[in-house]
């Protein structure tokens, strides 16, 4: 009998990282563009677009790295031991 394909913890992990991949880069782009680069540093619109995109790309790479780390360190699924006579 084959082990189950996906458990609830794997699905929860995938859901969390999927939501992070959707919302965090978008939030970081607009937040860094308006608050950090235009508000705090006083940059013009053309420069703030570029730097905000760099921040969003960095956030995507951080999330991907976190996903790889979590997936790599996940406990291996124990397979049933079959009795051999």
URFEN-V78339 format. One record per run of one state. SS is the DSSP state (~ for helix, > for strand, _ for the rest). FROM is the first residue (numbers start at 1). TO is the last residue. If there is no record, write none. Layout:
BEGIN
SS_FROM_TO / SS_FROM_TO
END
This chain:
BEGIN
__1_7 / ~_8_40 / __41_44 / ~_45_72 / __73_85
END
